[in-house]
Amino acid sequence: MKPYVVKVLQLDNWDEKVSGLWLDENEDWMLLRSIHDYRPDGYLLVAKRFIVSETPKNKKLLQTARVLKLKGVDNAAPANFAFGSIPAMLQWIEQHYKVFQFQDEEDTSFCGQLRDYDEIDYQINSLSPSAELDLDYDLWFAFKDLVTIEFDSDYLNSLKLLWQDKVKRKWKLDQRNHCN
């Protein structure tokens, strides 16, 4: 059985540390189950090149790991998840969870879906905090600046539900208008 290991990471130029239950990693990325006060909340991919330090094992981290184990929190990566290119991972997340959130610096995050990409940059369909999907979002982001990718969190799942409800309501209104 794989041990429960909680990681607390300091990222380059970030004041806040990120923490989570370690699930897997490769040479470029670390996959964590996000942890907030003993509560798991989605998954977090962290670009390892931005990790400047890791809090050493201590009593608090061991206690958190024990609580997660006692709760039966799964310490395995999501089924069929595989590390790959950034576009491949984002496409996999979309396929399984519909939306993702990413950060390229601590105080700036974006939600949405992958729209277009080339070798060095990508664009998204942006999902706003009011659950409006902008299919014409015009910003390009550099893959090299991508620090974290989050998916399956309560916040993202809530936005997704609101977005899907808005789409369904709009469809019903459109259907009524076509019948008249």
Secondary structure, 3 states (H helix, E strand, C coil): CCCCCEEEEEECCCCCCEEEEEEEECCCEEEEEEEECCEEEEEEEEEHHHEEEECCCCHHHHHHHHHHHHHCCCCCCCCCCCCCCHHHHHHHHHHHHCCEEEEEECCEEEEEEEEEECCCEEEEEEECCCCCEECCCCCCEEHHHCCEEEECCHHHHHHHHHHHHHHHHHHHHHHHHHHC
